[in-house]
Amino acid sequence: MIDPSLLRRLQRIVGPENVSAGRANAEVYSYDASLAVGPPDAIVLPGDTQQTADVLRAAGEARVPCVARGFGTNLSGGSVAADGGLIVELSRLNRILEVRPEGRYAVVQPGVTNLELQNALAPKGTFYAPDPASQKVSTLGGNVGENSGGPHCLKYGVTTNHVLGMTVVLAGGEVVPLGSAALDPPGYDLRGVLVGSEGTLAIVTELIVRVLPLPESVVTLLAVYDDVADAARSVSDVIAAGIVPATLEMMDATVIRAVEQSKPCGYPLDAAAVLIAEVDGPAADLDRQAGRIRELCEANRCREVRRAADAAERDLLWAGPTRGLRGDCPARAELPGGRLHRAANPLAGGPGPGRCNCP
Ligand SMILES: Cc1cc2nc3c(=O)[nH]c(=O)nc-3n(C[C@H](O)[C@H](O)[C@H](O)COP(=O)(O)OP(=O)(O)OC[C@H]3O[C@@H](n4cnc5c(N)ncnc54)[C@H](O)[C@@H]3O)c2cc1C
């Protein structure tokens, strides 16, 4: 139960319409995409950095815990108020403040969704590399909290590699700028401490993110397998051959069937696994890279390799993974070298069926 005087103070800071202590809202905000549950005592929606700072100061003085929240799609319980207290919801901070293709950066507020940023960047010939499958419904603040990756992380890295600067608010209400649009700003580099800290160290109220030029050309391949271990071996062989695809995504039979049943994408229903491999960059070299990937897949007994003829076919091949199905596959970094095929193969004692970003 929240103290009425704190509630009144919060209402003065953000406006009464942006504070809720009702039971219905507490229920709505009591979960995220994990199994964690915990109703907050109140939900506060600040509208800018100053209001966020004032909210944290007021809560700190009243010794009430605060949990930052984007759109609540994380899988680790990070946006649940497990011990009650305040949810500080950042959805009102939803503006793209600056897009600077010539400086290769954009300034955004944390409540902008990943896809909204991508849509704003594409007409300017640029993109933001981290692309979690939840990009339609996850905020950039949440992506920072979770250090999100996605299919592109194989070639381009995860969120921490693309955050240049931040404005953050500490628990006592102090506002701290970190980094800048420059690639090598002076002072301690604390960005990596914040990214992935699940909101436990500070609340991000502004972000400077790296933007990249859209690749000149893209080739997308779908390789079909009768054995999931052959698909996993192909992943290892492609990487060992020195090719760095923009994405390399594997789905096993369970996921293929689930995708096809929900909305067909053209994956063969009798396949044990499919591998989606994409190379991007200057057009001149892509045919060679795609040809080499095809050879390596064929050497691993793939049944068929299809090449997307156009953007529509490419989008269809990607519809499965981007629908957000996730499996239990650990990151490649957690696996002993060369053992990906064993981990991905349930018969070899691996973690079982699913979908796998293959960094
Ligand atoms: C269907 C689905 C597909 C997914 N696909 C991927 C994927 O491909 N790759 C991947 O890496 N992840 C994936 N995820 C998980 C991913 O971590 C989240 O979707 C996303 O990063 C969370 O964003 P959000 O806006 O929902 O944040 P929330 O879930 O609300 O918050 C996430 C964490 O960040 C903190 N936080 C939120 N905003 C701020 C802020 N402004 N300042 C400081 N901390 C903050 C919260 O306290 C919490 O700890 C997926 C999740 C789902 C449900």
The ligand as a Gaussian input file, in Angstrom:
#p B3LYP/6-31G(d) Opt

LIG

0 1
 C        8.300000     -12.782000     -28.770000
 C        9.604000     -12.283000     -28.239000
 C       10.715000     -12.305000     -29.060000
 C       11.949000     -11.855000     -28.564000
 N       13.036000     -11.896000     -29.386000
 C       14.243000     -11.529000     -28.918000
 C       15.396000     -11.622000     -29.738000
 O       15.332000     -12.055000     -30.901000
 N       16.590000     -11.240000     -29.210000
 C       16.684000     -10.769000     -27.925000
 O       17.796000     -10.432000     -27.483000
 N       15.612000     -10.652000     -27.119000
 C       14.399000     -11.029000     -27.588000
 N       13.294000     -10.924000     -26.773000
 C       13.464000     -10.392000     -25.403000
 C       13.844000      -8.909000     -25.388000
 O       14.769000      -8.743000     -24.341000
 C       12.679000      -8.001000     -25.123000
 O       11.653000      -8.212000     -26.066000
 C       13.009000      -6.495000     -25.151000
 O       14.361000      -6.173000     -25.080000
 C       12.331000      -5.820000     -23.972000
 O       11.852000      -4.566000     -24.359000
 P       10.609000      -3.936000     -23.559000
 O       10.333000      -2.586000     -24.102000
 O        9.468000      -4.868000     -23.567000
 O       11.253000      -3.781000     -22.120000
 P       10.760000      -4.370000     -20.731000
 O       10.485000      -5.824000     -20.851000
 O        9.683000      -3.528000     -20.187000
 O       12.078000      -4.136000     -19.857000
 C       13.204000      -4.928000     -20.056000
 C       14.257000      -4.590000     -18.985000
 O       14.795000      -3.321000     -19.256000
 C       14.555000      -2.429000     -18.166000
 N       14.203000      -1.143000     -18.763000
 C       13.158000      -0.860000     -19.576000
 N       13.209000       0.421000     -19.949000
 C       14.309000       0.955000     -19.364000
 C       14.901000       2.251000     -19.347000
 N       14.372000       3.265000     -20.039000
 N       16.027000       2.435000     -18.616000
 C       16.594000       1.432000     -17.915000
 N       16.076000       0.185000     -17.892000
 C       14.948000      -0.055000     -18.619000
 C       13.430000      -3.047000     -17.348000
 O       13.533000      -2.702000     -15.981000
 C       13.680000      -4.526000     -17.573000
 O       14.653000      -5.019000     -16.666000
 C       12.054000     -11.368000     -27.224000
 C       10.917000     -11.346000     -26.416000
 C        9.709000     -11.810000     -26.909000
 C        8.508000     -11.790000     -26.004000

